[in-house]
Amino acid sequence: MAVGKEIRGKIKSVENTKKITKAMEMVAASKMRKAQERMRAARPYADKIRNIAANLSQANPEYKSPYMRTDGASKAVGFIVVSTDKGLCGGLNTNVLRALTNKMREVQDAGGSIQAVAIGNKGNAFLNRVGVNVISHAVQLGDAPQLDKLIGPVKVMLDAFVAGKLDAVHLCYTRFVNTMKQEPVVEQLLPLSASRLEQSAAEKTAYGWDYIYEPDAASVIDELLTRYVEALVFQGVAENMASEQSARMVAMKSATDNAGSLISELKLIYNKTRQAAITKELSEIVGGAAAV
């Protein structure tokens, strides 16, 4: 029964794997709810600061922030790449890195140069592997994103844009749609487009006042737009973390189901093998008795 012993060993191994994937599925489900709550809690702040930034940019038209400048062609482009620190979350990182690769190829075909800020171990490893210039990175963010850990790496990219070293900055992350669907996004972060700061009629009515600037309009508007860009990055990281936990829960559930199917198949093979061995022994006994 050497074959039967080997199959029993495989069944035991798959059962242990099933226990692990089931535990990881339950942990991911618990973290997913908390991540979704953090993601939704960050949205009102981003909406409010967008409305104020939009009204400020219209209230003082004689000053134009460097965050809103447009120089035409994008020769030097920066990417803020948001990925996960851990794996086992299905095709989440693969999809967003594929979208990033397509965008970088467009920039390189147009003769442009690329710099990147990596948020997350997976994106950092990928960018280093393909030879992209990573000017800063933030890894091991944990289960809850902390703004103070993101400001430093992001500020390096913002300062390069303000100094004119970059013509555009793109944010790459995975947007959370629902538990079963997450979509990779590569969107322009800088220069801030008019569509980002566009207000509805109700918002224009609600924020339809002028401002007294202290110390001056340039300082106030630049500082506010900096906070707005940081809020967009933070929101992207929060969306990516909610997507990560959802994708991991789905992936672990699929792995648990597959392990159950494999165990059933192995048990069927084991039973067939055992029955075949018993039948063979009975045949030998009957044949021996008949010969006597």
MIKOLMAR-59416 format. One line per 3 residues: their letters; for each residue y, z, x of N, C-alpha, C. Coordinates in steps of 0.001 Angstrom, whole numbers, plus 500000, padded with zeros to 6 digits. Example, Ala and Ser with C-alpha at 12.3 -4.5 7.8 and 13.67 -1.06 7.14 Angstrom:
// MIKOLMAR-59416
as) 494310/507800/513190/495500/507800/512300/496700/507800/513200; 497750/507080/512850/498940/507140/513670/500030/507870/512900
// end
This chain:
// MIKOLMAR-59416
mav) 498789/500000/500833/500000/500000/500000/501262/500000/500867; 501189/499334/502021/502354/499287/502892/503508/498575/502209; 503186/497511/501453/504237/496766/500739/504865/497647/499669
gke) 504034/498400/498945/504544/499295/497912/505452/500363/498480; 505130/500892/499658/505973/501902/500293/507321/501319/500691; 507299/500099/501168/508561/499432/501545/509448/499218/500324
irg) 508854/498810/499201/509638/498591/497976/510200/499916/497471; 509398/500999/497556/509901/502311/497136/511103/502736/497974; 511045/502415/499262/512190/502719/500137/513438/501951/499733
kik) 513265/500675/499372/514409/499864/498919/514985/500417/497623; 514099/500810/496694/514562/501363/495416/515384/502631/495657; 514897/503497/496533/515616/504739/496841/516979/504436/497451
sve) 517016/503452/498346/518282/503083/498997/519293/502560/497980; 518836/501688/497079/519746/501125/496064/520199/502215/495094; 519317/503152/494758/519709/504256/493877/520800/505114/494510
ntk) 520694/505357/495808/521742/506115/496510/523064/505342/496510; 522971/504033/496724/524186/503204/496682/524809/503234/495294; 523984/503203/494272/524479/503242/492895/525225/504538/492622
kit) 524733/505647/493139/525417/506933/492951/526807/506905/493589; 526875/506305/494780/528166/506236/495480/529160/505366/494709; 528713/504170/494280/529629/503265/493573/530058/503850/492229
kam) 529167/504578/491573/529522/505218/490306/530583/506297/490526; 530421/507082/491588/531414/508108/491901/532762/507474/492245; 532744/506376/493023/533988/505696/493388/534657/505081/492166
emv) 533858/504593/491220/534412/504055/489977/535154/505133/489194; 534569/506325/489097/535194/507412/488354/536462/507904/489045; 536443/507978/490381/537629/508385/491129/538756/507365/490943
aas) 538410/506073/491038/539415/505016/490873/540005/505034/489467; 539180/505322/488454/539684/505388/487079/540697/506508/486924; 540424/507649/487561/541358/508769/487504/542665/508441/488227
kmr) 542554/507854/489427/543761/507494/490187/544532/506371/489515; 543826/505483/488809/544484/504351/488162/545484/504832/487120; 545105/505817/486321/546007/506330/485287/547272/506916/485907
kaq) 547109/507669/486990/548276/508259/487657/549154/507178/488284; 548525/506168/488863/549291/505077/489486/550068/504289/488441; 549476/504074/487278/550179/503364/486205/551364/504175/485701
erm) 551204/505491/485615/552313/506342/485185/553464/506284/486182; 553151/506320/487487/554206/506222/488502/554895/504862/488443; 554114/503813/488230/554677/502464/488163/555650/502348/486996
raa) 555240/502848/485827/556108/502773/484639/557323/503680/484784; 557161/504802/485472/558294/505721/485655/559361/505116/486567; 558962/504211/487475/559923/503605/488405/560717/502480/487755
rpy) 560238/501917/486668/560899/500763/486057/562283/501065/485489; 562494/502191/484767/563842/502451/484219/564912/502543/485296; 564599/503158/486445/565572/503257/487528/565945/501873/488040
adk) 564943/501020/488243/565207/499663/488731/566058/498875/487736; 565805/499052/486433/566593/498348/485414/568038/498842/485391; 568228/500155/485482/569581/500721/485445/570403/500259/486640
irn) 569797/500352/487837/570554/499982/489031/570823/498479/489053; 569933/497674/488446/570192/496235/488349/571405/495970/487461; 571497/496678/486336/572641/496492/485440/573949/496869/486114
iaa) 573933/497979/486841/575160/498413/487528/575529/497428/488634; 574532/496978/489380/574789/496016/490458/575321/494704/489898; 574768/494261/488767/575239/493019/488147/576681/493153/487692
nls) 577010/494283/487084/578374/494480/486601/579358/494601/487765; 578951/495275/488836/579820/495414/490000/580103/494064/490648; 579055/493223/490734/579241/491923/491380/580189/491036/490586
qan) 580240/491241/489258/581141/490452/488406/582522/491089/488300; 582577/492419/488463/583853/493108/488301/584776/492908/489493; 584229/492582/490647/585044/492386/491841/584705/491040/492479
pey) 585102/489929/491832/584664/488607/492301/585259/488188/493637; 586361/488849/494110/586950/488432/495379/586104/488843/496584; 585184/489780/496364/584293/490177/497462/582874/489744/497141
ksp) 582233/489107/498102/580853/488670/497929/579991/489337/498987; 579005/490080/498534/578133/490822/499447/577304/489864/500299; 577008/490255/501554/576124/489421/502388/574733/489286/501797
ymr) 574333/490190/500917/573025/490084/500277/572962/488917/499302; 574134/488372/498935/574170/487289/497953/574596/485960/498566; 574705/485909/499881/575132/484661/500514/574007/483635/500487
tdg) 574354/482396/500406/573378/481299/500447/573853/480287/501477; 573017/480006/502455/573377/479082/503535/572625/477757/503453; 572025/477500/502294/571294/476249/502153/569849/476382/502614
ask) 569468/475616/503624/568080/475589/504085/567688/476922/504709; 566430/477294/504497/565901/478546/505044/565124/478224/506315; 565776/478405/507466/565128/478111/508741/564373/479322/509286
avg) 564922/480516/509071/564265/481747/509505/563993/482590/508262; 562736/482859/508005/562339/483532/506768/561561/484803/507098; 561885/485866/506381/561165/487121/506540/560287/487394/505332
fiv) 559146/488014/505570/558216/488367/504490/557932/489864/504546; 558073/490527/503413/557635/491913/503263/556302/491864/502528; 555219/492137/503242/553866/491947/502722/553291/493302/502316
vst) 553018/493463/501027/552460/494713/500501/550966/494500/500246; 550149/495292/500904/548697/495223/500721/548149/496643/500639; 546839/496780/500639/546224/498095/500535/545830/498604/501922
dkg) 545639/499917/502020/545155/500507/503259/543630/500459/503334; 542966/500438/502177/541505/500479/502119/540984/499231/501427; 539693/498987/501608/539055/497846/500977/538326/498243/499709
lcg) 537244/497527/499424/536425/497773/498231/537236/497666/496942; 538133/496694/496890/538924/496489/495671/538875/495011/495258; 537704/494399/495398/537530/493025/494948/538361/492041/495765
gln) 538893/491041/495084/539677/490006/495757/541167/490268/495761; 541582/491528/495592/543004/491856/495483/543780/491399/496718; 543371/491859/497894/544086/491498/499127/543911/490019/499461
tnv) 542714/489487/499217/542457/488075/499514/543401/487170/498736; 543623/487482/497459/544472/486634/496622/545927/486662/497074; 546467/487858/497358/547876/487930/497746/548077/487350/499144
lra) 547113/487517/500046/547242/486953/501391/547080/485433/501365; 546293/484917/500425/546197/483464/500267/547530/482889/499788; 548158/483560/498809/549475/483108/498336/550509/483185/499459
ltn) 550434/484244/500272/551334/484381/501416/551120/483253/502416; 549869/482922/502688/549553/481850/503646/550115/480513/503184; 549998/480233/501891/550543/478974/501364/552058/478928/501535
kmr) 552740/480051/501276/554195/480080/501411/554606/479950/502879; 553879/480620/503768/554206/480514/505194/553979/479097/505696; 552953/478430/505177/552699/477053/505591/553863/476142/505170
evq) 554421/476381/503981/555581/475599/503532/556764/475793/504480; 557006/477044/504889/558118/477324/505790/557901/476668/507150; 556676/476768/507667/556377/476179/508976/556435/474656/508938
dag) 556003/474049/507834/556083/472589/507709/557529/472116/507688; 558424/472970/507191/559850/472617/507169/560551/472943/508487; 559774/473415/509468/560353/473718/510775/560957/475090/510889
gsi) 560634/476004/509990/561215/477335/510007/560383/478324/510803; 561002/479441/511161/560314/480522/511868/560048/481663/510890; 559097/482531/511253/558640/483573/510325/558615/484922/511029
qav) 559121/485936/510314/558971/487330/510713/558398/488085/509520; 557770/489214/509778/557122/489928/508677/557219/491432/508867; 557239/492124/507726/557085/493576/507662/555809/493838/506877
aig) 554885/494590/507465/553591/494845/506827/553573/496243/506225; 553253/496312/504937/553069/497587/504253/551607/497639/503820; 550813/498438/504528/549375/498498/504258/548566/497958/505427
nkg) 547420/498577/505683/546579/498211/506826/546042/496787/506748; 545616/496372/505539/544977/495059/505400/545958/493934/505726; 547170/494030/505208/548171/493007/505504/548582/493017/506964
naf) 548703/494215/507555/549080/494325/508959/548023/493678/509859; 546746/493941/509563/545671/493347/510358/545651/491828/510211; 545874/491341/508997/545865/489890/508768/547004/489204/509514
lnr) 548215/489767/509435/549374/489153/510089/549203/489121/511606; 548660/490193/512167/548402/490205/513615/547325/489201/513991; 546350/489029/513101/545239/488107/513387/545705/486657/513392
vgv) 546645/486306/512505/547108/484917/512434/548309/484663/513345; 548759/485693/514069/549811/485498/515061/551228/485533/514532; 551456/486157/513381/552812/486277/512832/553539/487421/513541
nvi) 554824/487251/513786/555640/488282/514432/555903/489423/513451; 555217/490555/513628/555390/491729/512762/556426/492645/513415; 557615/492732/512810/558705/493492/513432/558648/494974/513074
sha) 557956/495336/512004/557759/496738/511652/556634/496834/510633; 556096/498028/510473/555008/498198/509517/554971/499639/509018; 554346/499820/507866/554136/501146/507278/552714/501173/506729
vql) 551903/502078/507233/550503/502175/506811/550191/503621/506425; 549003/503800/505824/548549/505122/505391/549569/505791/504468; 549937/505077/503400/550911/505603/502441/550292/506596/501474
gda) 548967/506659/501407/548320/507566/500475/548251/506994/499072; 547992/507858/498117/547851/507415/496728/549187/507314/496003; 550230/507942/496523/551554/507911/495883/552567/507361/496879
pql) 553274/506287/496567/554253/505738/497512/555447/506667/497689; 555875/506837/498918/557039/507667/499235/558152/506761/499757; 559323/506851/499112/560421/505948/499465/560881/506158/500900
dkl) 560827/507402/501391/561306/507653/502751/560433/506972/503806; 559153/506717/503486/558279/506010/504411/558505/504505/504382; 559116/504002/503295/559342/502565/503156/560715/502134/503658
igp) 561698/503045/503600/563077/502657/503913/563201/502154/505347; 562560/502862/506298/562687/502478/507708/562229/501057/507985; 560975/500712/507685/560511/499337/507934/561309/498283/507172
vkv) 561674/498573/505911/562417/497600/505114/563826/497405/505671; 564440/498470/506174/565807/498384/506702/565888/497433/507898; 564817/497363/508681/564797/496433/509814/564966/495002/509317
mld) 564282/494682/508222/564380/493340/507650/565748/493109/507015; 566289/494112/506311/567605/493969/505670/568694/493787/506719; 568637/494556/507805/569653/494433/508857/569603/493052/509507
afv) 568387/492515/509680/568262/491170/510264/568873/490119/509343; 568730/490307/508023/569312/489348/507081/570838/489446/507085; 571357/490672/507069/572815/490855/507071/573428/490307/508355
agk) 572709/490458/509480/573214/489969/510768/573110/488460/510900; 572482/487784/509931/572361/486338/509973/571155/485833/510740; 570264/486744/511159/569063/486321/511885/568013/485736/510947
lda) 568097/486074/509663/567191/485546/508661/567999/484876/507559; 567461/483773/507044/568120/483054/505952/567597/483474/504590; 566400/484043/504544/565807/484469/503278/564749/485524/503558
vhl) 564515/486362/502568/563472/487384/502648/562654/487309/501366; 561328/487269/501502/560433/487219/500348/559584/488478/500288; 559301/488915/499078/558455/490083/498840/557115/489611/498291
cyt) 556025/490022/498947/554673/489617/498545/553896/490858/498116; 553436/490870/496882/552665/492008/496384/551814/491541/495216; 551028/492452/494649/550190/492142/493498/550769/492824/492272
rfv) 551161/492038/491287/551771/492592/490070/550679/493055/489103; 550870/494238/488553/549915/494791/487598/550206/494216/486213; 549232/493527/485630/549355/492979/484275/548630/493901/483297
ntm) 547351/494087/483531/546570/495069/482781/545374/495462/483650; 544493/496281/483097/543385/496805/483888/542492/495695/484429; 542334/494627/483665/541428/493553/484061/542135/492407/484781
kqe) 543454/492420/484824/544180/491289/485414/545310/491779/486303; 545316/491285/487538/546402/491530/488483/546721/490198/489156; 547979/489866/489246/548325/488542/489782/549168/488668/491057
pvv) 548836/487872/492089/549627/487893/493332/550989/487252/493117; 552003/487841/493738/553378/487380/493550/554032/487227/494922; 554692/486088/495136/555550/485886/496311/556907/485470/495766
eql) 557849/486423/495728/559149/486163/495115/560271/486390/496119; 561363/485666/495907/562507/485796/496810/563228/487108/496555; 563394/487885/497619/564100/489162/497529/565565/489000/497920
lpl) 565795/488306/499032/567149/488031/499512/567243/486553/499882; 568384/485895/499681/569569/486450/499012/569318/486705/497529; 569986/487707/496980/569825/488039/495568/570307/486876/494723
sas) 569429/486374/493880/569778/485226/493055/570541/485673/491818; 571258/484740/491209/572014/485052/489997/571092/485455/488854; 569894/484884/488832/568963/485199/487752/568524/486664/487797
rle) 568421/487235/489030/568034/488643/489150/569102/489559/488572; 570374/489187/488765/571472/490038/488327/572061/489602/486992; 571380/488696/486318/571873/488220/485030/571675/489285/483954
qsa) 572698/489479/483114/572650/490489/482068/572568/489831/480696; 571906/490527/479799/571901/490077/478410/573215/490472/477746; 573430/489976/476518/574666/490300/475794/574767/491798/475534
aek) 573654/492420/475185/573654/493863/474925/573972/494648/476190; 573421/494212/477320/573690/494903/478577/575137/494740/478998; 575710/493552/478767/577118/493346/479114/578016/494251/478284
tay) 577644/494457/477018/578419/495355/476162/578289/496802/476626; 577062/497186/476993/576818/498570/477394/577467/498901/478732; 577585/497891/479615/578150/498132/480941/579454/497358/481127
gwd) 580233/497215/480083/581419/496384/480145/582673/497118/480543; 582656/497844/481676/583855/498499/482152/584098/498123/483609; 585337/498373/484038/585689/498103/485425/585563/499397/486219
yiy) 585695/499279/487557/585458/500422/488420/586637/500640/489354; 586818/501883/489762/587721/502239/490842/586857/502528/492059; 587072/501773/493140/586188/501854/494301/586748/502835/495332
epd) 585898/503697/495819/586268/504642/496853/585123/504726/497871; 585278/504387/499140/586560/504067/499784/587034/502642/499536; 586134/501670/499392/586549/500294/499125/585391/499560/498459
aas) 585702/498394/497883/584705/497647/497117/583532/497205/497995; 583818/496773/499222/582753/496266/500095/581716/497354/500377; 582167/498548/500709/581236/499637/501024/580396/500014/499819
vid) 581044/500114/498654/580328/500547/497452/579300/499504/497034; 579713/498237/496981/578810/497183/496508/577651/496983/497482; 577932/496969/498788/576862/496795/499772/575859/497940/499702
ell) 576372/499176/499568/575470/500329/499504/574615/500280/498238; 575250/499892/497127/574506/499832/495866/573443/498735/495912; 573780/497572/496460/572801/496491/496537/571665/496843/497499
try) 571986/497617/498541/570918/498092/499435/569941/498971/498668; 570483/499896/497856/569616/500753/497033/568816/499918/496039; 569432/498860/495532/568747/497995/494560/567575/497266/495224
vea) 567788/496734/496415/566710/496039/497130/565590/497008/497472; 565939/498219/497902/564921/499229/498183/564130/499581/496927; 564827/499632/495779/564131/499911/494519/563161/498792/494165
lvf) 563530/497544/494451/562627/496418/494189/561367/496511/495054; 561547/496876/496323/560393/497019/497216/559510/498176/496750; 560145/499300/496398/559370/500456/495928/558589/500109/494670
qgv) 559244/499370/493759/558555/498961/492534/557369/498055/492856; 557544/497151/493838/556445/496280/494250/555279/497075/494814; 555579/498110/495619/554516/498953/496180/553811/499725/495067
aen) 554584/500248/494100/553982/500985/492988/553084/500069/492149; 553549/498838/491908/552726/497872/491165/551444/497565/491936; 551572/497406/493256/550411/497071/494070/549387/498208/494062
mas) 549867/499461/494085/548932/500597/494070/548218/500708/492732; 548932/500455/491635/548272/500450/490328/547237/499327/490255; 547578/498172/490807/546631/497050/490837/545421/497380/491689
eqs) 545658/498078/492824/544546/498431/493727/543521/499311/493019; 543999/500350/492332/543059/501271/491677/542330/500578/490528; 543028/499710/489796/542377/498971/488711/541309/498035/489265
arm) 541665/497295/490324/540708/496363/490921/539517/497106/491518; 539772/498261/492132/538664/499028/492709/537740/499564/491617; 538316/500018/490504/537485/500516/489406/536590/499407/488863
vam) 537170/498220/488654/536392/497093/488138/535327/496670/489137; 535691/496624/490433/534734/496210/491465/533579/497205/491576; 533886/498491/491516/532824/499503/491616/531947/499514/490366
ksa) 532540/499246/489216/531724/499153/487986/530758/497972/488093; 531260/496842/488600/530403/495674/488779/529293/495965/489789; 529638/496679/490871/528630/497027/491874/527573/497964/491297
tdn) 528019/498915/490459/527067/499842/489828/526123/499095/488896; 526683/498181/488111/525842/497390/487195/524849/496525/487977; 525323/495909/489043/524427/495073/489865/523322/495903/490508
ags) 523675/497129/490938/522664/498012/491529/521603/498372/490493; 522040/498625/489250/521074/498922/488189/520131/497756/487931; 520690/496536/487918/519843/495348/487725/518856/495173/488873
lis) 519338/495412/490095/518466/495271/491259/517340/496310/491243; 517670/497531/490813/516640/498576/490724/515570/498175/489716; 515986/497637/488579/515013/497195/487569/514098/496113/488116
elk) 514686/495150/488848/513881/494075/489433/512901/494616/490479; 513373/495538/491324/512501/496096/492355/511368/496924/491742; 511679/497652/490665/510625/498428/489997/509568/497507/489378
liy) 510018/496390/488820/509080/495427/488256/508173/494850/489347; 508785/494492/490485/507998/493965/491608/507016/495032/492112; 507504/496289/492191/506640/497378/492673/505442/497574/491743
nkt) 505699/497567/490432/504604/497749/489472/503595/496616/489534; 504106/495379/489680/503198/494232/489799/502348/494340/491059; 502983/494740/492156/502247/494887/493422/501180/495981/493309
rqa) 501573/497118/492701/500625/498223/492550/499449/497817/491652; 499745/497115/490559/498678/496680/489654/497761/495673/490341; 498328/494801/491134/497520/493824/491868/496589/494517/492853
ait) 497115/495566/493526/496280/496308/494476/495146/497030/493757; 495446/497633/492593/494405/498334/491819/493349/497350/491332; 493799/496207/490840/492856/495181/490365/491948/494711/491493
kel) 492518/494562/492678/491729/494121/493829/490667/495156/494189; 491063/496451/494165/490106/497510/494483/488976/497563/493449; 489336/497422/492159/488305/497431/491117/487346/496254/491290
sei) 487911/495082/491616/487063/493906/491828/486100/494128/492980; 486567/494766/494064/485713/495028/495199/484597/496008/494826; 484972/497053/494019/483965/498031/493603/482899/497389/492721
vgg) 483380/496580/491726/482443/495903/490831/481547/494933/491597; 482153/494198/492543/481364/493260/493343/480332/493987/494197; 480713/495135/494761/479764/495911/495560/478620/496461/494729
aaa) 478960/496965/493529/477916/497502/492639/476937/496406/492209; 477472/495208/491930/476614/494094/491507/475675/493669/492647; 476183/493733/493861/475353/493342/494996/474219/494320/495211
v) 474465/495605/494962/473398/496615/495107/472371/496450/493998
// end
